[in-house]
Amino acid sequence: MLVLALDTATPTLVAGLARWSPDGATEVLAERAVPSGNRHAELLTVAVTEVLRDAGLALAGVDAVVTGLGPGPFTGLRVGVVTAAALGDARGLPVVGVCSLDAVGSGARTVVTDARRKEVYWAAYAADGSRADGPGVARPEELAVAGPVVGDARFAERLGVEVVPAEVTTAGLVRAAAPQLADPSSAAPLVPLYLRRPDAVPPTSFKPVTTT
């Protein structure tokens, strides 16, 4: 099965192509990891085009799409989710969403990524790679971490532990999606993990307008 994997939950946009088989074997054919800041919408389609070119394949050959669901900022995260949904709808492909933190590192670990506002997104994993706690959002000083910590190394001092640099990868996205790729009918709806309410909210009161 040829899988297109996308993630826009972090400042590094990821697009990749992998060949996956039900026995768990995953071969990454091409990948782009692009520092994107807030430019996900500008860069994602370009990255997808480049990985297809690098792999010498066409979109018509893709069998499934995997997308990271976050947690992440609202604007960037929805770019990846909407793009994955649009590709799936246009090509009649199954689209699988996974927690983006599941695609960072492997084995027993705590994953931390930048949540802005001086906070981190986090999740903890058991030795078999299954998620034991999270995802959540917290100030690093208030987060009790156990075992190896991977992710955004800039938070090491505030966490008080070493953080091994690691990011979302194509292989990680496909690994996290494996149960749903094996049974596409089990794929849940694509619901982004924002973990916060958006900054922009409708007003709760309205100033009356009078006319003369």
Sequence and secondary structure as in RCSB ss.txt:
>XXXX:A:sequence
MLVLALDTATPTLVAGLARWSPDGATEVLAERAVPSGNRHAELLTVAVTEVLRDAGLALAGVDAVVTGLGPGPFT
GLRVGVVTAAALGDARGLPVVGVCSLDAVGSGARTVVTDARRKEVYWAAYAADGSRADGPGVARPEELAVAGPVV
GDARFAERLGVEVVPAEVTTAGLVRAAAPQLADPSSAAPLVPLYLRRPDAVPPTSFKPVTTT
>XXXX:A:secstr
 EEEEEE SSSEEEEEEEEE TTS EEEEEEEEEE TT HHHHHHHHHHHHHHHHT  GGG  EEEEE  S  HH
HHHHHHHHHHHHHHHHT  EEEE GGGGSS SSEEEEEEEETTEEEEEEE TTS EEEEEEEE GGG    S EE
E GGGHHHHTS  EE    HHHHHHHHHHHHH GGG         S  S    S        
